[in-house]
Amino acid sequence: MRGPRPNDLGSGSGSGSPPEAHDRRSPAEPATRPSDRIQERISQAAAELALAEQNRRFDAALSNMPHGLCMFDSDTRLILCNAAYRRLYALPEHLTRPGTPLQDIFDHRIAHGSAPVDWEAYLDIVAESEQRGGDLINRHIQLQDGRTIQITHNPIPEGGYVASHEDVTEILAAAADRHLARHDPLTGLPNRTLLRERLDRALVRSRRTHPLAVLCIDLDHFKEVNDTLGHPIGDQLLRAVTGRLAACVRERDTVARLGGDEFVVLLPGVQGRKQAQDLARRLIETVGSPFEIQGHRITIGASIGLAMAPDDGDEADALLVNADLALYRAKAQGRATACFFEAGMDARAEARRKLEQDLREAVTNERFELHYQPEVDTTTGAIVGFEALLRWNRPDQGMVSAADFIALAEETGLIAPLDEWVIGRACADAARWPQAVRVAVNLSPAQFRSRTLIDTVACALAVSGLAPERLELEVSESVLRSDGERALATLHRLRDLGVRIAMDDFGSGYSSLGCLRQFAFDKIKIDPSFITGLSEPGPCAAIVKAVAALGTSLGVVTTGEGVETAEQLAQLREQGCDAAQGYLLGRAAPASEVPALFGK
């Protein structure tokens, strides 16, 4: 049997055309089977599902981002933003739609207080990004409502940008708190806490390499600046001192402020005592140069105590204590100097601390006395006045002269209440004396620069009822040298109260004559060194005679201090000196013994 011929295939189709006429395709157009079309539709659906899932995930990620995200086109119209962006600026729904102009969002933020405080800084983000070739820019922008927003601006190559907005107010506040906990708020220097951390680390390293030095620095006369010019000036001075100290040290060194006018310099890897000493000398010179603060020319100083590790201690506390002990020695030696720690300083420091403790207790409970030394007329021998001399009846020590504790009182700030007590007590005692007798009170430089001096004197006169001309205030020429214009103004205000002004220790300085030219003193008290010289060959007699003649020509009373012999008194009388004071004429006595002196 023969098989079907080619033209018989498919005859059941109802067409006389051969099968090739229906199935013929070009080689470039292969036949698409139903299964292929189904597969294509399945793939397309899968892609659409994947895209939808991707979009869903993108939307979910966008919605749940903690930071605000926005995208704007090249015409600054909104393309999209997320929920965090809307919440950040409390935007209504219609301002979050695509196509919203950026200006409309700005207008809303201005009306609701969430606009930038500095618009220029805000707009400069875009300008700076363009200048930097489209780089990403991060900036902190302060808002009117007090928040701080970190904006990350990322330009799009075809125009427009994407930006994230994050509220970093609390983050910055926490960072500021952490910084404040370890830094001094006034100067920005490390505080005691951070100093201890660095000192502990440096001590560990120093055991392996070079030793380290600790320098304790205390500013001389800083309290006087606060008392006379005010704390705002004092704060500016501390900042200026900080700058000078930092300029003297290396980058790896630490300058810290412990409080008040106390600083510490940590010097790791020091080569030896000489390097530390050289730095201390440089710091003293630097701080000692005058400062210009708001039109005031201010001169202070610095005293420094040094301790070296490991010789003076290999623990932080020991080094700081020993450097502080060395500082006490430096201040006791006259200030503006530096001292290394030495064995035995702790005993002397303990004695000083006990002295300070007792002195504070004495000031609080007024455990002081005034003793009065007479001043007599060289011609008649009559008592013309008394100088009030402070004495402290210290427990278990007996009577202590002011020379032994006044410097400490000035250093610790106890001089102000002490001087106030002295002036008040002296006026009250003198009010019971004969009308012709005056009382003289020495003013310390610190008291003279006090802003309360005028009120203190006026109050003492009013309470005691003492006539102002019976109160004599003694000042040294140093008060005019330190701040001439302000000192002269104070002297004139005191003169306006009616009190007398005397120059003490005339001739002991180098500008005594210049002081007489600046102010019309009522009295000149010739320094005791010239009176002692009257008993020996030399120029003292001629100098005393010249000073007495100068006083006569100026109408100023002259008094010789430190008279101990009859010969000295006779020469004072011969040279024309008006009055005399010294052991020959009477030692200082308590107020209770003064009335008896008037009968002699």
C-alpha positions in Angstrom: 0.0 0.0 0.0 1.3 3.4 -0.9 1.4 6.2 1.7 -0.5 9.6 1.3 0.8 11.9 -1.3 2.1 15.4 -0.1 -1.0 17.0 -1.7 -3.3 14.7 0.2 -2.0 15.8 3.6 -4.5 18.0 5.4 -7.3 17.4 2.8 -9.7 17.3 5.6 -9.2 21.1 6.1 -11.7 21.9 3.5 -9.3 23.8 1.4 -7.6 22.9 -1.8 -4.5 24.8 -0.9 -1.5 22.7 0.0 -0.5 22.8 3.7 2.7 24.7 2.9 0.5 27.7 1.9 -0.6 28.1 5.6 2.5 27.3 7.5 5.2 29.0 5.4 7.2 31.6 7.6 10.4 33.5 7.0 13.4 32.3 8.8 13.4 35.6 10.9 9.8 35.0 12.1 9.6 31.7 13.8 6.2 30.4 14.6 4.8 31.4 18.0 3.3 28.5 19.7 0.5 28.9 22.2 2.7 27.7 25.0 5.2 30.5 24.2 2.5 33.1 24.4 1.3 31.7 27.7 4.9 31.7 29.0 5.4 35.3 27.9 2.2 36.4 29.7 3.3 34.5 32.9 6.7 36.2 32.7 5.1 39.6 32.2 2.8 39.0 35.1 5.7 37.9 37.3 7.7 41.0 36.4 4.7 43.2 37.2 4.3 41.4 40.5 8.0 41.8 41.3 7.8 45.5 40.4 4.7 45.9 42.6 6.4 44.1 45.4 9.5 46.3 44.9 7.3 49.4 44.9 5.5 48.1 48.0 8.8 47.6 49.8 10.1 51.0 48.7 6.9 52.7 49.9 7.2 50.8 53.2 10.8 51.7 53.6 10.1 55.3 52.6 7.2 55.5 55.1 9.2 54.0 58.0 12.4 55.9 57.5 13.2 57.8 60.8 14.5 60.7 58.8 12.6 63.0 56.5 13.2 62.4 52.8 12.2 64.7 49.9 13.0 64.9 46.2 12.6 68.0 44.1 13.0 68.4 40.3 15.1 71.0 38.6 12.2 73.5 38.9 12.1 72.9 42.7 8.8 71.2 42.5 8.2 68.3 44.8 8.5 64.8 43.3 8.0 62.9 46.5 8.4 63.0 50.3 7.9 60.6 53.1 5.8 60.6 56.2 8.8 61.7 58.4 9.3 64.8 56.3 5.6 65.7 56.6 5.7 65.2 60.4 9.0 67.1 60.7 7.4 70.3 59.4 3.7 69.6 60.1 2.9 69.8 56.4 -0.8 69.4 55.4 -1.7 66.7 52.8 -2.0 69.1 49.9 1.6 70.3 50.3 2.9 66.8 50.0 1.5 66.1 46.5 3.9 65.8 43.5 4.3 69.1 41.8 4.0 71.3 44.9 6.4 74.3 44.6 9.1 74.4 47.3 8.1 78.0 47.9 4.7 76.9 49.1 6.3 74.6 51.6 8.6 77.5 52.8 5.5 79.8 53.2 3.8 77.2 55.4 6.9 76.7 57.5 7.4 80.5 58.0 3.8 80.8 59.1 4.1 77.9 61.6 7.5 78.8 63.1 9.6 76.0 61.6 11.5 78.1 59.2 15.3 78.4 59.4 16.7 81.1 61.6 19.3 82.0 59.0 17.8 81.7 55.5 21.2 82.5 53.9 22.8 79.5 55.6 19.9 77.3 54.5 20.1 78.4 50.8 23.9 78.3 50.8 23.6 74.5 51.0 22.5 74.3 47.3 25.0 77.0 46.2 27.9 75.3 47.9 26.9 71.9 46.4 27.0 73.5 42.9 30.3 75.1 43.5 31.8 71.8 44.6 30.6 70.0 41.4 27.5 68.4 42.8 29.1 66.9 46.0 26.9 65.8 48.8 26.6 68.5 51.6 25.9 68.1 55.3 24.8 71.1 57.4 23.1 71.8 60.7 20.3 74.3 60.4 18.8 76.1 63.4 15.0 76.5 63.2 12.9 79.3 64.8 11.3 76.8 67.1 14.6 75.9 68.7 15.2 72.6 66.9 18.4 71.8 64.9 18.0 69.9 61.7 20.8 68.1 59.9 20.2 68.4 56.1 22.0 66.1 53.7 21.7 67.6 50.2 22.5 65.2 47.3 22.1 66.7 43.8 20.7 64.6 40.9 22.8 64.7 37.7 19.8 65.5 35.4 18.6 68.3 37.7 16.9 68.6 41.1 18.1 66.9 44.3 17.3 64.4 47.0 17.6 65.6 50.6 17.3 64.0 54.0 16.2 66.0 57.1 17.0 64.7 60.6 16.2 66.3 63.9 19.4 66.2 65.8 18.4 68.6 68.6 18.6 65.9 71.3 21.7 64.3 69.9 23.6 67.6 69.9 22.3 68.4 73.4 23.5 65.1 74.7 26.9 65.6 73.0 27.1 69.1 74.6 26.3 67.6 78.0 29.1 65.0 77.5 31.5 67.8 76.5 30.4 70.0 79.4 31.0 67.2 81.8 34.6 67.1 80.9 35.3 70.7 79.9 35.3 74.1 81.6 32.3 76.1 80.3 34.0 79.4 80.4 37.3 78.7 78.6 36.5 75.4 76.9 39.6 73.8 78.5 39.6 70.3 79.9 38.3 70.3 83.5 39.5 68.3 86.5 37.7 65.1 85.2 39.3 65.1 81.8 42.7 66.2 83.2 42.6 63.1 85.5 41.9 60.8 82.6 44.8 62.2 80.5 47.1 62.3 83.5 46.4 58.6 84.3 47.1 57.6 80.7 50.2 59.7 80.6 51.5 58.1 83.8 51.1 54.6 82.2 53.2 55.8 79.2 55.7 57.6 81.3 56.8 54.4 83.0 57.9 53.1 79.6 59.3 56.3 78.1 60.2 59.7 79.4 59.0 61.3 82.7 56.2 63.9 82.8 55.7 67.2 84.5 52.6 68.7 86.2 52.5 72.5 86.5 50.0 74.1 88.8 49.4 77.8 87.9 47.7 80.4 90.0 47.1 83.9 88.7 48.5 86.7 90.9 46.2 89.6 91.7 43.3 88.2 89.7 40.8 88.7 92.5 41.5 92.4 92.5 40.4 92.5 88.9 37.1 90.9 89.8 36.7 93.2 92.8 37.5 96.4 90.9 36.4 95.9 87.3 33.7 93.3 87.8 33.3 89.6 86.9 32.5 90.1 83.2 36.0 91.7 82.8 37.5 88.9 84.9 35.9 86.3 82.7 37.3 87.9 79.5 40.7 88.0 81.2 40.5 84.3 82.0 39.8 83.6 78.3 42.7 85.8 77.3 45.0 84.0 79.7 43.8 80.6 78.3 44.9 81.7 74.8 48.3 82.7 76.0 48.8 79.5 77.9 47.7 77.3 75.0 50.1 79.2 72.7 53.1 78.3 74.9 52.6 74.5 74.9 52.9 71.7 72.4 49.9 70.0 70.7 50.2 66.9 72.8 50.3 68.9 76.1 47.2 69.6 78.1 46.1 72.9 79.6 43.2 72.5 82.0 41.3 74.9 84.2 40.3 73.6 87.7 38.2 76.6 88.6 38.7 80.2 89.6 42.1 81.4 88.5 43.7 78.0 88.9 45.2 76.2 85.8 47.2 73.0 85.3 49.5 72.1 82.5 50.3 68.5 81.9 53.6 68.0 80.1 54.1 64.4 79.0 57.4 63.1 77.5 59.4 65.9 79.1 63.2 65.5 78.7 64.0 66.7 82.3 63.6 69.4 84.9 65.2 72.0 82.7 62.5 71.7 80.0 59.8 72.0 82.6 61.4 74.9 84.2 61.9 76.7 80.9 58.2 76.3 80.1 57.3 77.6 83.6 59.5 80.7 83.0 57.9 81.3 79.6 54.4 81.0 81.0 55.2 83.5 83.7 56.6 86.0 81.2 53.6 85.5 78.9 51.0 86.0 81.5 52.9 88.9 83.1 52.6 91.0 79.9 49.7 93.6 80.1 46.3 92.6 78.8 43.9 95.0 77.0 40.4 94.2 78.0 37.6 96.6 77.0 39.8 99.6 77.2 41.4 98.5 80.5 45.1 97.9 80.7 45.4 95.0 83.1 48.6 93.6 84.6 48.5 90.4 86.5 51.1 87.6 87.1 51.4 83.9 87.6 52.9 81.7 90.2 53.7 78.1 89.3 54.4 74.9 91.3 56.0 71.9 89.5 56.0 68.2 90.3 57.8 65.5 88.2 56.8 61.9 87.7 58.0 59.5 88.9 60.4 61.3 91.3 57.6 63.3 93.0 54.9 60.6 92.7 53.7 58.0 90.2 49.9 58.5 90.9 47.7 61.4 89.7 46.6 62.5 93.1 50.1 62.6 94.5 51.4 64.6 91.6 48.6 67.2 91.8 49.0 67.6 95.5 52.7 68.0 95.3 52.6 70.5 92.5 50.0 72.4 94.6 52.4 72.4 97.5 55.2 73.8 95.3 52.7 76.5 94.2 52.3 77.6 97.9 56.0 78.0 98.1 56.1 80.0 94.9 53.5 82.4 96.2 55.2 82.7 99.5 58.4 83.7 97.8 56.8 86.8 96.3 54.7 85.5 93.4 55.6 85.6 89.7 58.0 82.7 90.3 58.1 79.0 89.9 59.2 76.3 92.4 59.7 72.6 92.2 58.3 70.3 94.8 60.7 69.4 97.7 60.4 67.0 100.6 59.0 68.8 103.7 56.7 71.1 101.8 53.7 69.2 103.0 54.5 70.1 106.6 54.8 73.8 105.7 51.6 73.6 103.6 49.8 72.1 106.5 50.9 75.0 108.7 49.6 77.4 106.1 46.3 75.6 105.8 45.9 75.8 109.6 46.8 79.5 109.5 44.1 80.1 106.8 41.5 78.1 108.7 42.2 80.0 111.9 42.2 83.3 110.0 38.8 82.6 108.5 37.4 81.7 111.9 38.8 85.0 113.3 37.3 87.1 110.6 33.9 85.5 111.1 34.0 86.0 114.9 35.9 89.3 114.8 38.8 88.0 116.9 41.0 91.0 116.2 42.1 94.1 118.1 43.4 97.5 117.1 46.4 98.8 118.9 47.2 102.5 118.5 50.7 104.1 118.2 50.9 107.8 119.0 52.1 110.5 116.7 53.5 113.6 118.4 54.2 117.2 117.5 58.1 117.6 117.3 57.9 121.1 118.8 55.3 120.7 121.7 55.4 117.0 122.3 51.6 116.9 122.2 49.8 113.9 120.8 48.3 114.9 117.5 47.0 111.5 116.3 47.3 107.7 116.5 48.0 105.1 113.8 45.7 102.1 114.1 47.7 98.8 113.9 45.9 95.5 113.5 46.6 92.6 115.8 45.2 89.1 115.9 44.9 87.3 119.2 45.4 83.8 117.7 44.4 80.9 119.9 47.5 79.1 121.4 49.7 81.6 119.6 49.1 84.9 121.3 49.1 88.3 119.7 50.1 88.1 116.0 51.2 91.2 114.0 49.4 92.1 110.8 52.6 91.6 108.8 52.3 87.9 109.5 48.8 87.4 108.0 47.8 90.3 105.8 49.4 88.7 102.7 47.4 85.6 103.3 44.2 87.6 103.9 44.7 89.4 100.5 45.4 86.1 98.8 42.3 84.4 100.2 39.9 87.3 99.8 39.5 87.8 103.5 41.1 91.3 103.3 37.8 93.0 102.4 35.7 92.1 105.5 38.8 92.6 107.6 39.5 96.1 106.3 35.9 97.0 106.7 36.1 96.0 110.4 39.3 98.0 110.9 37.9 101.3 109.5 34.7 100.9 111.5 36.5 100.1 114.7 39.1 102.8 114.4 36.4 105.5 113.8 34.4 104.3 116.7 37.4 104.4 119.1 38.6 107.8 117.8 35.2 109.3 118.4 35.8 109.0 122.2 39.2 110.9 122.0 39.7 114.6 122.3 38.5 116.6 119.3 42.0 117.6 118.1 43.3 114.0 117.9 43.1 112.1 114.6 43.2 108.4 113.7 45.2 107.0 110.8 44.3 103.8 109.0 46.5 102.0 106.4 44.8 101.0 103.2 46.1 97.9 101.6 46.4 98.0 97.8 43.6 95.4 97.5 41.3 97.5 99.7 42.1 100.7 97.9 41.1 99.0 94.6 37.8 97.7 96.1 34.7 99.2 94.7 33.1 99.3 98.2 35.8 101.4 99.8 34.0 104.7 99.5 30.8 103.3 100.9 32.8 101.6 103.7 34.4 104.9 104.8 31.2 106.9 104.6 29.3 104.3 106.6 32.0 104.2 109.3 31.9 107.9 109.7 28.1 108.0 109.8 27.8 105.2 112.4 30.6 106.5 114.7 29.8 110.2 114.4 33.5 111.0 113.8 34.2 114.2 112.0 35.6 113.3 108.6 38.7 115.5 109.0 39.8 113.4 112.0 40.1 110.3 109.8 43.4 109.9 107.9 43.8 107.2 105.3 47.4 106.2 104.5 48.3 104.9 101.0 51.6 104.0 99.4 52.7 105.2 96.0 52.2 101.7 94.6 48.4 102.4 94.4 49.1 105.2 92.0 51.6 103.2 89.9 49.2 100.2 89.4 46.3 102.1 87.9 46.9 105.8 88.0 43.7 107.3 86.6 41.3 105.1 88.6 43.4 105.5 91.8 43.3 109.3 91.4 39.6 109.2 91.0 39.3 107.2 94.2 41.5 109.6 96.1 39.4 112.5 95.0 36.2 110.8 96.0 37.7 110.1 99.4 38.7 113.8 99.7 35.1 114.7 98.8 34.1 112.9 102.0 36.3 115.3 104.0 38.9 112.7 105.1 42.6 113.4 105.0 45.0 111.5 102.7 48.6 110.7 103.7 51.4 109.2 101.6 53.0 106.4 103.5 56.7 105.3 103.3 57.7 108.4 101.2 61.0 107.9 99.5 60.9 104.1 99.5 59.8 104.0 95.8 61.1 105.6 92.6 58.1 107.8 91.8 57.3 109.5 95.2 57.8 113.0 93.8 55.7 112.2 90.8 52.9 111.1 93.1 53.0 114.5 94.9 52.6 116.2 91.5 49.5 114.0 90.7 47.6 114.5 94.0 47.6 117.1 96.8 48.3 114.9 99.8 47.6 116.2 103.3 50.6 114.5 104.9 53.9 112.9 103.9 55.2 110.1 106.2 59.0 109.8 105.7 60.1 106.1 105.4 61.8 104.8 108.5 65.0 103.9 106.6 65.8 107.6 106.4 65.2 108.2 110.1 67.5 105.3 111.0 70.1 106.9 108.8 70.1 110.1 110.8 72.3 108.4 113.4 75.0 107.7 110.9 77.1 109.8 108.5 75.5 110.1 105.1 72.9 112.0 103.1 69.8 111.0 105.2 69.8 114.3 107.2 69.9 116.3 104.0 67.1 114.2 102.5 64.9 114.6 105.5 65.6 118.4 105.5 64.7 118.6 101.8 61.5 116.6 102.3 60.5 118.8 105.3 61.1 121.9 103.2 59.1 120.4 100.4 56.2 119.8 102.7 56.4 123.3 104.0 56.3 124.8 100.5 53.4 122.6 99.5 51.5 123.1 102.8 51.8 119.4 103.6 52.5 118.0 107.1 55.6 115.9 107.3 56.0 113.0 109.8 59.1 110.9 110.5 58.4 107.3 111.2 60.5 104.8 113.2 62.0 107.3 115.7 63.9 105.2 118.3 66.4 107.6 119.8 66.4 111.1 121.3 69.1 112.1 118.8 66.8 111.2 115.9 64.0 113.2 117.4 66.2 116.2 117.9 67.4 116.0 114.3 63.8 115.8 113.0 62.9 118.9 115.0 66.0 120.6 113.7 65.3 119.7 110.0 61.8 121.2 110.3 59.8 117.9 110.4 56.3 118.6 111.9 55.6 115.3 113.7 57.3 112.0 114.7 56.3 108.5 115.4 58.2 105.5 116.9 59.1 103.5 119.9 60.8 106.4 121.6 57.5 108.3 121.7 55.3 105.3 122.5 54.6 101.7 121.4 51.3 100.6 120.0 48.8 100.0 122.8 45.2 98.6 123.1 42.4 101.1 122.8 41.7 100.8 126.6 45.2 102.3 127.3 44.9 105.3 125.0 43.0 107.7 127.4 45.8 107.4 129.9 48.3 108.7 127.3 46.6 112.1 127.0 47.5 112.9 130.6 51.2 112.4 130.1 
